[in-house]
Structures are given as C-alpha cells and as structure tokens.
Amino acid sequence: MLNDKGVLITGGTGSFGRLFAKTILERFKPKRLVIFSRDEFKQFEMQQLPEYQSPLIRFFVGDVRDGERLRQAMRGIDYVVHAAALKQVPTAEYNPIECIKTNVDGATNVINAAIACEVEKVIALSTDKAANPINLYGATKLCSDKLFVAANNMAGGHRTRFAVCRYGNVVGSRGSVVPYFAKLLAEKIEALPVTHPEMTRFWITLQDGVEFVMRNFQRMQGGEIFVPKIPSMRILDLCESMAPGFPTKIIGIRPGEKLHEVMCPADDSHLTLEFDDHFVIQPSILFVDAVNFAINRLGERGGPVRQGFEYNSNNNPEFLSVEELQQLNRSRGFEPVLKAQSTAR
C-alpha cells in the first residue's frame, strides 16, 4: 500500500508517530517518510535510535500553525497522518486560545496544504473526548473532525480525500495515567489518586491504534469517522493491576473531565454503521459525489445501528479484567508493584 509512496506524519515525534513510522519502515519501502514536528530535541532523540536511521526519513521542524511550512513539507507526499495536537485536558482549559490555534487552525492548515499539494489521502486522529464534548480539548477535536469531513467537499476537482480515526486512551502513552501512576508508586506515595471510583475509559494499545489507521487508509472513501471496537477498563481495576492491595484516595473529577467517555453518540445513531470490528459515523452533510458508506473499499459491509444507540465506555460489552490490564501494562514495561514494596521507607 505504501511502497514507493510519500508519507508524512504531523506530530511525528509523539508516541503514535514514532510507532507508525517504525511500522512503515518494517513493512513497506516508501519513497519518503517525513517526520513533521515542532520540537527539535525530540527529533534529535528520535534520529539517534537505530530503527529510524533510514535514508528514507526526512525530519522537518515545523508547526501545524504555519500553513506555508506545511505546504513545503507536503510536496510530493501521497499519504498524511495528522497526529499533532495539544491533548492535555486541564492544560487546554487554562490555555484555550493556544489549544484552538493548534487543534482547529492547525487542522485547517493541514487540509489546505494537502489539497494544494495533491495529497491522495489524509487521516486525522481524533479522540473519544470529541463525542459530546464537555471540555475545550474535546470541543476543538470535534471541530477538527468536522473540518476534515467537510474537506472532502472543499477538495473539488482535486484528488485529496479525508477521513478521521477516533479511539480511546492509549496504554502507556506519554502523559497518560499508567506512566503517571508508575511514577507515583516509584516515589513511595501513600495512596494512588483516583478522580472518581466509578470512572471508566476505552483502552487501546498503541500498536492497535497504528494498525487501525493503516487499515482505514485502505477502507476509506472520504468523509468517514472510523471508530474501533475496543475494550473498556475501570479505573479501580487499573489501580489494582498496577499495585495489588494498594490504597487509593478520591480527589474529585478534574476540570473538563467526564465520568465515562463516548465514541459514537446517541445523537449520531442515524448516521452510524456497524461493521464486524468497527463503526463508521457517516457525514451529516451531503457530498457532491454520492458515496455508499455501507460498503468500504475493502468490500466490508456494515449495517445501521438501532435508533438511540450509543457506544460509551460504561455500556461497552467488553471490559478488561485486572489480569488482562496487568498483561497490557507489562507489554509497555510497567510491572505490578506490591504494597509492601511501594510503601517501604
């Protein structure tokens, strides 16, 4: 699929971007692989790793807020993954304009650059927080999702097509709860801080996220929001998986935080199609060219969900057990900590 193709990843030095780049180099022979990000030090660190020392890789220092720099980077590019974003919920609440500049204005710049450079396909990464958003980060990502869907009409006679991949929390990604809890346990804290004892989240491995995006490059027709069927986890089960028997303390829900996350809202049930291993939320707007989203480019067939259907982390039929969470944590290098060890002075 990506052999002899130009590929660009915005936010390419992040957790997703690194693994996506590594996977591409292992499976394909792209014409060029561009890592686009604004942090020169992260690019330097990435360049030192043996898996990225390839003549096919180009590192571009640039910000998605800079449309001209994006156009320079996208010349000769066929596939784009837009992973760059400001993602921390509390940070976005306190710095709303900065979040909007990156997540909304940046999305607009990616769209315009892709169309101008005749990129073939663009997939933008979204988040469960974009469905029925209550925080600014989620609201900016919903706006971004709408922009990428509508961009298929904006493309006019150009070949560029756009789609969105929306999924939940990534196991062990930078800034997520697993490494945070591991850091606290290493610091010999007395109890793990829990915002609410009933909190649930969707849970996906980074590799599964990469595989989902790659598969959807093959599936997409343009305008879809792809949602994987993935398990949920309970926050207290996660605590138990990381430190069996360790005490917790309830600290209250943070600014802009939900008790449960949603990926397919009930209000979009009339637009939602169910496939074997994923859902597709169809565009709410009409496209110039009629598209049958019930049959994708791989020949997979989906059907409508019931009216009022909602896919959220609390009504999910699949929950991870404590043991399964431990296995996932181990796969990311996080071993369970015994209470006696973690409280030793």
N, C-alpha and C positions, 0 to 999 in steps of 0.2 A: 504493500500500500504506500509506504513512504520511501521506497527505493527511488533514488535519483530525483527526490523532491526537496525543495527548500522548506525548512520548518523553523518557526520562531516561537519562543515561549516568553511572554511577558511575566515578570516576577520569576525569572528562570533560576534564580539562586535560592528560592524558597524550598521548603520540604517537597512539595509536589514537583516543582520544576526540575529539581535535581534527579528525582527518581524517574520522571518522564524522560529526561534527556538520557539517563543511563539505559533505560529500557529500549529507547530508539536505537542507540548505538549497538546494543546487543543483538537486535532483531533485524535491523534494516541497514541499508547503505544510502543515507540521504545525500543529496548533493551538497547541502549545507545545513548546519544546525546552529541557530542564533539564540544565544542566551541574553535576553534583554532585561536589565535591572538597573536600579539607581545606586546600588551600594558597591563601590569599587573594591572594598575589603572582602566582601563575600565572594565577589568574582575572583579575587586573588586566591582566596582559600579554596574555591572550587577548582581552579586551574592546577592546584598542587596535587590533587587527587588523581591517582593513575587512571581511573575509569573515564576521566574527562580529558585526558591528554591525547586528543584526536585531532588530526589535521582538518577534520570536517567541522569542528566547532569554531564559532566566532563569538566573542564576548563584546556586547555593546553596552556601554554605560549610557543610560538614558532614563527618563521618567515618562510614564504614560501621560502626564500632564502636558508634555511637549509634543504636539502633533507633528511638527516638521522632523524631529528626530525619529519618530515612529515611521514616517514615510521613508526616511533614509534607510532604516533598518529593514523595512519590508520589501525593498526592491528585490525581485527575483524569488520571493517567498510564495509557496503554494498553500501551506497549512499553518495556521496560527492557533495557539492555545493562549487564551488570556487569563492568566492566573494572578496578575498583580492586583493588590487591593490593600486598603487599610482594614484590618479584620478584628481588632480588639474592641469588644462591645463597650466597656467603660471608657476607653480612650476616645471612641467616636462620640459618646455622649458629651464629653467635655471639650472636644475639638471638632465640632460639627462641620465647619467650613472646610477644614483640611480633608475630612473624610469625603465630602461631596466633590472636592476638586479631583481626588484620585479615583473614587469609585464611579462617579457619574460623568464628570468632564473627561476623565481618562478613558472611559468606555466609548464616549463619543469620538475621541481621537483615534482609538483603535479601529472603530468602524470606518471612519473617513479614510484613514491610511490604507486599510485593507481594500476598500473599493478603488481608491486611486491607483494602487499597485497591482490590481487584478489578482489578488489572492484568491485561491479557489474555495477554501473552506476555513471558517473560523468557529472555534468552540470557546465559549466563555464559561468559566467556572462560577457557579453560584453557591448558595448555602440554604439550609433549611430555614435560616432566620429571615429569608426573603419572602416566605409564605406567611401571610397575615402578620406583617412586621409590627413590633411594638418598640423597637429601638432604632436609632438612626442608622447603624450599620445595616440592619435588615432592610430598612427603607431605601437606602442607597443601592443595595443589591437588587431589590425589586425593580427600582428604576432602571438599573443596568440591564436586567433581564428583559424588560420591556423594550429598551433601546435595541438590543441585539435581535429580538424577534422582529421588530418593525424595520430593521435594517435590510431585511430581505425585499421589502418594497422599495426602499431607498436605492438599492443597487441598480434598479432599472435594467438597462441592457448589459450591465457588467456581469461577469460570471460568478462573482462572490456570493456565497451562501453562508448564513449564520445560524448557529444553534447554541443551546445552553445546557450545561450539565449541573444539576442540583443534587447535592448529597449532604450528609450529616458530619458529625465530629470525626476527625481522623485520629486513629490510635497513635499516640505518642508524637504527634506533630509539634513543631516548635511553638511554645506558648500555650499548649493545651494542658488539660488537667492532669494527665498521667505524669509527665515530667515535673509538673509543679508539686504534686503530691510526693513524688520521689525525692525532690529537693528538700521538702519539709521534713520527711522522715529521716533523711541524712543529717538534718540539723537537730535531731533529737527533740522534736516538738512533743508536747504533752497530748495533743489530740488533733485529728485531721479536721480542718474547717469545711463544713458542709452548708451550702446555702439553704437547702430545704430537703427534708428526709424523703419526700415523695418524688423528687426530681428524676426525670428520665431523659435520655438522649439517644438519637440514632448513632450507630457506631460502625465505622468502616475502616479497613486498613488502607494505608497509603497505596500499596500495590493494587488493591482492588479499585481504588479511585483512578489510578493510571489506566488500568485495563478497561474500565468503563468508558473513559474518554476516548481511548483508541478505538473501541468497538463502535462508538457513536459517530466517529468520522466516517465509518463505513455505512452506518444506518441512515444518517441524516439526509433530509431533503431540503431543509432550511425552514426555520421557524419553530422547531420543536424545543420544549423544555424536557429533557430526559431526567428521570428520577429512578434510581436503582432500588430494588427490593433488598433492604439490608436489615440486620437485627437492631434491636434497641438494648440499652443497658440501664439499670437502676443505679443511682449514684452511691447508695449504701452498699450495693453488691461490688461496685468498683473499689470502694474503701476496703471491703473485706478481702478482695482479691489481692490488694497491694500490701495489706498489713492485717492478717487474720487476728481478730480479737482486739484490735487497737481501738481506743475510744475516739469518738467524733464529737464535735461541738457545732451547734447550729448557729450560723452567723447572719442569716437572712439573705433574701434574694438581692443580687446586685442591681445597680441602675440598668434598666433596659433588658433584664433577663426574664425568660419565660420558665414556667414550671415544666412544660412539655413542648417539644418542637413539632412543627408541621412541615411536611414536604409537598403534599397535594391537598390544598384547601377545599373545604366543602363547597365554597362558592364557585370553584372551578370544576366541580364534578361533571358538569355537562360538557366540559372540554377534555376530560381525562380519559385516556385509553389505557387498558391494562394488557401488557404482554407477559410472556412467561416469567421473565426475570426483571422486568422494569415497567414503569409507567411513562406515558408521554402526555404532557399537557399541551394541547393544540393551541394555536394562536386564537385570540379573541377577535382579531381584525381579519378582514378579507384580504387575500393576496391577489395580485394581478393574474398570476397563473394558478389555476386550481390545483391543489395537492391532496391526495388521499393519504392521510397520515396513518390510517389503519393498516397499511402495508408499507413497510420500510424498504430501503434499497437492498437489504439482505433477504427480502422475501418473508420476513417475520410478520405475523398477523396479530393485531390486537383488537380488542373489543371495548365498548363503553362500560364504565363502571356504573353502579346504581346511583340514582339521584341522591345527593347529600353525602356521598362517600367522602371521607377524609382520611388521609394517611398521616397519622401522627405517632410520635414515639411512645405514647401511652396505650393506644389501641392496636399497636403492631402485634401481629400474631406470633412473632419470633423475638424472644428475649434471650440474651446471653446469660449463662449461669456463671457463678463465681469461678468455677474451674475453667470455663471457656475464656473468661476475661484474663485469668492468670496466664493461659497459653498465649493469648494475643499480646499481653504485656511482655512476656518472655521473648516473643519474636521481635520486640523492639528493644530488648536489652534491659527490661525492668523486672527484677526478681522480687518475689514477695518478701516482706520484712517481718520477722517475728516480733511480737510485742516486747518480749524481754530484751531483744537486741536493740530495738529502736528507742527504748526509754533508758537504756544504760547510761550512767554518768561516768 
